[in-house]
Amino acid sequence: MTGRLVSATVRRGPAIWRRSLQVRIVLSAIALGALVISATGWFLMSQIRTGLVDDKVRASVAEAARETREVETRLAALPGTDYDTAEQVALLFEPLAELGQVRGFGVVLVGPVSADPGTAPGVRSSPGLDPASVPAGLTRHFVDSDRSSWAFTRVRIDDTSGPDLDVAGVAVGHVVRLPADRGRYVIDYLFPMEQEEQTLALLSQALLTTGALLLVLVGLLTWLVTHQVLSPIRLARRVAERLASGQLEERLPVRGEDDLARLAQSFNQMAANLQRQIRQLEELSRVQRRFTSDVSHELRTPLTTVRMASEVLHDARSDFDPVTARAAELLQTEVDRFEGLLGDLLEISRFDAGAAALDVEDLDLGELARRVVDMTRPLAEQRGVTVTVDIANWPVRAELDHRRVERILRNLVTNAIDHADAETGVVVRVAGDDHSAAVTVRDYGVGLAVGESALVFNRFWRADPARTRTSGGTGLGLSIALEDTHLHGGWLQAWGQPQKGAQFRLTVPRRAGRLLRHSPLPLVPRDAGDQP
């Protein structure tokens, strides 16, 4: 259970880091604080360690020199007739060993020291002290030199009454001459730094504890500050989300007179201005939709009268002179176009009013595409354009509104015929998978310039205002097709390049109301690079 909890926390960690500004600030402050505290602690420990070691070295060298002078004084007081070397060595070593046990240092007596490597000097050491604690470099120094010297070492003491000791220490060597044999004897004083190491360990623990407490304090202070700053920001975000969802009466509470309070006042003023402008736009849009709907309906009656009169004139045009007969034909054509425009305006007004609804049934999209191509064949023959249908897998069934999808395809195919090149024609492809169905309409005409693929679905938009409409369109066909597609929960997208043609893709879910995630046909045609 604990393992799963830790695993879930690790998986959520990156998401929390990305989404929470407070977490990022707190962790960044803790990381920066840890870096500063670590650098400061390292510097302090270095200074303290250096000071302790320097003091220990100075004290050790001074004490070793003092004890050596006392030894030399004792040896100088011996009578000149005393030639007992063993007795003088004992007089030299034993008082130093006893004094070292009292004052906490060890003594190693080496001698007599000779330059002859074949002569092994005698070695005597304090009880329990390992003579190997004397550094080899210090031993070599006194082979041919009488000058005192010191070095760092490891002091190893075998204590029978307690734990063995192996600590850092300072070794200080002095040379004395024994009156009995005039030999050179080296006295090595070994001063353990056990107390200094304990002091450094205590200081390290204190610094670690203090650093950890400081990090906790930095984290708490940072959390408190960020909480005070980010709480109003989070509240503003929630209010902004409610405003975006349409709750235009939402406002931020204003407390105090600080910067956050003034920010809340400015936010509320902005929200009030947006609410007023949105209300004005909604009222303007409502009036516009009402005007379009009323005008469209009111024009129905006079249009019906004009159509009746134009049909009478059109039927009797054979009795008119050529100019009047041509005028009757033009009148009939424009009345048809005007009637189509009124129908499109009424359809647009239904979409704007939210009154459009789907009447879905299970249809074969491939068969529907073939029917639309057959319906537009007279226009294609008039333009000399060949329209071919390529169905990848048969049948491609989906839950669709027959009238609306047929209108979408008719608009796409008609536009493609208008813009197609007579030699290459128009290709209609149909494909489907388990989740979606798609139709692409590809032409190889003038294509679309950069940015025009996002504008072709705007109302009354034309790529070339000077170009005439062969099929007599109203400029609302693609806008209505886009609205019909949105009713199905689908996509209607356009691609095009200058002189490489264009391709429109309709994608709908196989089941009504399902979420659309992909299309079985690509938007950019595979032959896009083959055209000049």
MOKATA-V879982 format. One record per residue. N is the residue number from 0. RES is the residue in three letters. PSI is psi in whole degrees, -180 to 180 (none if undefined). D_CENTER is the distance of its C-alpha to the mean C-alpha in whole Angstrom. Layout:
# MOKATA-V879982
N;RES;PSI;D_CENTER
N;RES;PSI;D_CENTER
This chain:
# MOKATA-V879982
0;MET;-45;30
1;THR;-39;28
2;GLY;-42;26
3;ARG;-38;25
4;LEU;-44;24
5;VAL;-41;22
6;SER;-42;21
7;ALA;-39;19
8;THR;-41;18
9;VAL;-40;16
10;ARG;-36;15
11;ARG;-12;14
12;GLY;-53;12
13;PRO;-37;8
14;ALA;-42;9
15;ILE;-40;11
16;TRP;-41;9
17;ARG;-36;6
18;ARG;-22;10
19;SER;110;12
20;LEU;-36;13
21;GLN;-42;16
22;VAL;-44;14
23;ARG;-42;12
24;ILE;-46;15
25;VAL;-48;18
26;LEU;-38;16
27;SER;-41;16
28;ALA;-40;19
29;ILE;-43;20
30;ALA;-44;19
31;LEU;-41;20
32;GLY;-41;24
33;ALA;-39;24
34;LEU;-45;24
35;VAL;-44;26
36;ILE;-40;29
37;SER;-45;28
38;ALA;-42;30
39;THR;-44;32
40;GLY;-42;33
41;TRP;-42;34
42;PHE;-45;36
43;LEU;-44;38
44;MET;-38;39
45;SER;-44;39
46;GLN;-43;42
47;ILE;-43;43
48;ARG;-44;44
49;THR;-42;45
50;GLY;-45;48
51;LEU;-44;49
52;VAL;-43;50
53;ASP;-42;51
54;ASP;-41;54
55;LYS;-41;54
56;VAL;-46;55
57;ARG;-45;58
58;ALA;-40;59
59;SER;-44;60
60;VAL;-41;61
61;ALA;-44;63
62;GLU;-41;65
63;ALA;-40;65
64;ALA;-40;67
65;ARG;-45;69
66;GLU;-35;70
67;THR;-38;71
68;ARG;-40;74
69;GLU;-38;75
70;VAL;-44;76
71;GLU;-35;77
72;THR;-42;79
73;ARG;-42;81
74;LEU;-36;81
75;ALA;-24;83
76;ALA;-9;85
77;LEU;146;87
78;PRO;150;90
79;GLY;-14;91
80;THR;1;93
81;ASP;111;90
82;TYR;21;89
83;ASP;101;87
84;THR;-42;84
85;ALA;-39;83
86;GLU;-38;84
87;GLN;-35;82
88;VAL;-41;79
89;ALA;-43;79
90;LEU;-31;80
91;LEU;-43;77
92;PHE;-45;74
93;GLU;-43;75
94;PRO;-36;75
95;LEU;-41;71
96;ALA;-44;70
97;GLU;-43;71
98;LEU;-38;70
99;GLY;-36;66
100;GLN;-33;66
101;VAL;-42;67
102;ARG;-3;65
103;GLY;34;62
104;PHE;160;62
105;GLY;159;63
106;VAL;136;66
107;VAL;123;67
108;LEU;122;70
109;VAL;126;70
110;GLY;169;74
111;PRO;144;76
112;VAL;130;73
113;SER;153;75
114;ALA;-14;73
115;ASP;116;75
116;PRO;-16;72
117;GLY;-11;75
118;THR;120;75
119;ALA;120;73
120;PRO;158;73
121;GLY;151;74
122;VAL;129;71
123;ARG;141;71
124;SER;161;68
125;SER;153;67
126;PRO;129;67
127;GLY;-11;64
128;LEU;131;63
129;ASP;118;62
130;PRO;-22;63
131;ALA;-6;60
132;SER;-20;58
133;VAL;125;60
134;PRO;142;58
135;ALA;-35;59
136;GLY;-37;59
137;LEU;-38;61
138;THR;-44;63
139;ARG;-31;64
140;HIS;-38;64
141;PHE;8;67
142;VAL;-42;69
143;ASP;24;70
144;SER;139;69
145;ASP;-1;70
146;ARG;135;68
147;SER;153;66
148;SER;166;62
149;TRP;163;59
150;ALA;157;56
151;PHE;150;53
152;THR;-178;53
153;ARG;121;53
154;VAL;120;56
155;ARG;121;57
156;ILE;127;59
157;ASP;101;61
158;ASP;115;61
159;THR;-23;64
160;SER;-1;64
161;GLY;-169;60
162;PRO;148;57
163;ASP;155;56
164;LEU;130;55
165;ASP;93;53
166;VAL;166;51
167;ALA;153;50
168;GLY;180;54
169;VAL;128;56
170;ALA;124;59
171;VAL;127;61
172;GLY;140;64
173;HIS;151;68
174;VAL;131;71
175;VAL;155;74
176;ARG;130;78
177;LEU;128;80
178;PRO;-29;84
179;ALA;-45;85
180;ASP;4;84
181;ARG;27;82
182;GLY;157;79
183;ARG;122;76
184;TYR;134;74
185;VAL;124;70
186;ILE;114;69
187;ASP;119;65
188;TYR;126;63
189;LEU;112;60
190;PHE;106;58
191;PRO;146;55
192;MET;42;52
193;GLU;-44;52
194;GLN;-40;52
195;GLU;-40;49
196;GLU;-40;47
197;GLN;-39;47
198;THR;-44;47
199;LEU;-39;43
200;ALA;-42;42
201;LEU;-43;43
202;LEU;-40;41
203;SER;-45;38
204;GLN;-42;38
205;ALA;-42;39
206;LEU;-42;36
207;LEU;-45;33
208;THR;-45;34
209;THR;-42;34
210;GLY;-43;31
211;ALA;-43;30
212;LEU;-39;31
213;LEU;-39;30
214;LEU;-43;26
215;VAL;-42;27
216;LEU;-43;28
217;VAL;-44;25
218;GLY;-44;23
219;LEU;-44;26
220;LEU;-43;26
221;THR;-43;23
222;TRP;-42;22
223;LEU;-45;25
224;VAL;-47;24
225;THR;-34;21
226;HIS;-42;23
227;GLN;-33;25
228;VAL;-42;23
229;LEU;-22;20
230;SER;-48;23
231;PRO;-33;25
232;ILE;-42;21
233;ARG;-41;21
234;LEU;-41;24
235;ALA;-38;24
236;ARG;-45;21
237;ARG;-41;23
238;VAL;-40;26
239;ALA;-39;24
240;GLU;-40;23
241;ARG;-37;27
242;LEU;-42;28
243;ALA;-29;26
244;SER;-1;27
245;GLY;-3;31
246;GLN;80;32
247;LEU;-7;33
248;GLU;-5;35
249;GLU;139;32
250;ARG;159;32
251;LEU;140;30
252;PRO;140;33
253;VAL;119;34
254;ARG;124;35
255;GLY;-166;36
256;GLU;19;36
257;ASP;-171;33
258;ASP;-40;30
259;LEU;-37;28
260;ALA;-42;32
261;ARG;-35;32
262;LEU;-42;29
263;ALA;-40;30
264;GLN;-44;33
265;SER;-40;31
266;PHE;-45;29
267;ASN;-38;32
268;GLN;-42;34
269;MET;-43;31
270;ALA;-40;31
271;ALA;-42;35
272;ASN;-42;35
273;LEU;-41;33
274;GLN;-42;35
275;ARG;-43;38
276;GLN;-39;36
277;ILE;-41;35
278;ARG;-42;39
279;GLN;-42;40
280;LEU;-40;38
281;GLU;-41;39
282;GLU;-42;42
283;LEU;-42;43
284;SER;-41;41
285;ARG;-43;43
286;VAL;-40;46
287;GLN;-45;45
288;ARG;-41;45
289;ARG;-40;48
290;PHE;-47;50
291;THR;-45;48
292;SER;-44;50
293;ASP;-44;53
294;VAL;-42;54
295;SER;-43;53
296;HIS;-40;55
297;GLU;-29;58
298;LEU;-11;58
299;ARG;-46;59
300;THR;-52;62
301;PRO;-31;63
302;LEU;-38;61
303;THR;-41;63
304;THR;-44;67
305;VAL;-40;65
306;ARG;-42;65
307;MET;-44;68
308;ALA;-39;70
309;SER;-34;68
310;GLU;-38;69
311;VAL;-46;72
312;LEU;-39;72
313;HIS;-40;70
314;ASP;-30;73
315;ALA;13;76
316;ARG;-21;74
317;SER;-21;77
318;ASP;-5;79
319;PHE;165;78
320;ASP;163;78
321;PRO;-40;75
322;VAL;-45;73
323;THR;-37;73
324;ALA;-42;73
325;ARG;-38;69
326;ALA;-37;69
327;ALA;-40;69
328;GLU;-44;66
329;LEU;-39;64
330;LEU;-44;64
331;GLN;-43;64
332;THR;-46;61
333;GLU;-33;59
334;VAL;-41;60
335;ASP;-44;58
336;ARG;-40;55
337;PHE;-38;55
338;GLU;-39;56
339;GLY;-39;52
340;LEU;-41;51
341;LEU;-41;52
342;GLY;-42;51
343;ASP;-40;47
344;LEU;-40;47
345;LEU;-39;48
346;GLU;-41;46
347;ILE;-41;43
348;SER;-33;44
349;ARG;-42;44
350;PHE;-45;40
351;ASP;-35;40
352;ALA;-5;42
353;GLY;24;40
354;ALA;-3;43
355;ALA;139;42
356;ALA;156;42
357;LEU;145;42
358;ASP;83;45
359;VAL;151;43
360;GLU;161;45
361;ASP;114;45
362;LEU;157;45
363;ASP;110;45
364;LEU;-33;43
365;GLY;-43;44
366;GLU;-38;48
367;LEU;-40;47
368;ALA;-40;45
369;ARG;-41;49
370;ARG;-41;50
371;VAL;-40;49
372;VAL;-40;49
373;ASP;-37;53
374;MET;-34;53
375;THR;5;52
376;ARG;-40;54
377;PRO;-41;57
378;LEU;-40;54
379;ALA;-41;53
380;GLU;-36;56
381;GLN;-36;57
382;ARG;-9;54
383;GLY;30;55
384;VAL;136;52
385;THR;129;51
386;VAL;122;49
387;THR;150;48
388;VAL;128;46
389;ASP;112;44
390;ILE;117;43
391;ALA;-44;41
392;ASN;134;42
393;TRP;136;45
394;PRO;162;45
395;VAL;90;41
396;ARG;147;42
397;ALA;160;40
398;GLU;108;41
399;LEU;161;41
400;ASP;111;43
401;HIS;-46;46
402;ARG;-43;47
403;ARG;-43;43
404;VAL;-38;42
405;GLU;-38;45
406;ARG;-39;45
407;ILE;-51;41
408;LEU;-37;42
409;ARG;-41;46
410;ASN;-45;44
411;LEU;-46;41
412;VAL;-41;44
413;THR;-44;47
414;ASN;-40;44
415;ALA;-40;43
416;ILE;-40;47
417;ASP;-36;47
418;HIS;-2;45
419;ALA;160;46
420;ASP;133;48
421;ALA;-30;51
422;GLU;-38;51
423;THR;-26;48
424;GLY;-159;48
425;VAL;138;45
426;VAL;126;43
427;VAL;120;42
428;ARG;141;40
429;VAL;134;40
430;ALA;161;37
431;GLY;162;36
432;ASP;-161;34
433;ASP;-21;34
434;HIS;-25;32
435;SER;163;32
436;ALA;148;35
437;ALA;152;35
438;VAL;131;37
439;THR;141;37
440;VAL;114;39
441;ARG;127;39
442;ASP;165;42
443;TYR;41;42
444;GLY;-138;43
445;VAL;-21;42
446;GLY;-166;39
447;LEU;142;36
448;ALA;170;35
449;VAL;129;31
450;GLY;-15;30
451;GLU;-20;33
452;SER;-22;31
453;ALA;-9;30
454;LEU;-14;33
455;VAL;-20;36
456;PHE;2;35
457;ASN;150;36
458;ARG;130;40
459;PHE;18;42
460;TRP;140;40
461;ARG;135;42
462;ALA;-40;40
463;ASP;99;44
464;PRO;-23;46
465;ALA;-13;49
466;ARG;138;49
467;THR;155;51
468;ARG;112;50
469;THR;-40;52
470;SER;3;52
471;GLY;38;52
472;GLY;164;49
473;THR;-10;48
474;GLY;1;44
475;LEU;-1;43
476;GLY;-50;43
477;LEU;-31;39
478;SER;-45;38
479;ILE;-39;40
480;ALA;-40;39
481;LEU;-42;35
482;GLU;-41;36
483;ASP;-39;38
484;THR;-42;35
485;HIS;-34;33
486;LEU;-33;36
487;HIS;-5;35
488;GLY;28;32
489;GLY;-170;31
490;TRP;141;30
491;LEU;113;32
492;GLN;157;30
493;ALA;145;32
494;TRP;147;31
495;GLY;153;34
496;GLN;145;35
497;PRO;130;38
498;GLN;9;41
499;LYS;8;39
500;GLY;-171;39
501;ALA;160;37
502;GLN;131;36
503;PHE;139;35
504;ARG;125;33
505;LEU;124;34
506;THR;128;32
507;VAL;152;33
508;PRO;148;33
509;ARG;-32;36
510;ARG;132;36
511;ALA;136;36
512;GLY;-8;34
513;ARG;153;31
514;LEU;131;28
515;LEU;128;27
516;ARG;-26;24
517;HIS;172;26
518;SER;140;29
519;PRO;-9;31
520;LEU;141;32
521;PRO;148;30
522;LEU;-43;30
523;VAL;119;30
524;PRO;150;33
525;ARG;-24;34
526;ASP;18;37
527;ALA;-33;35
528;GLY;-4;36
529;ASP;-17;39
530;GLN;147;40
531;PRO;none;42
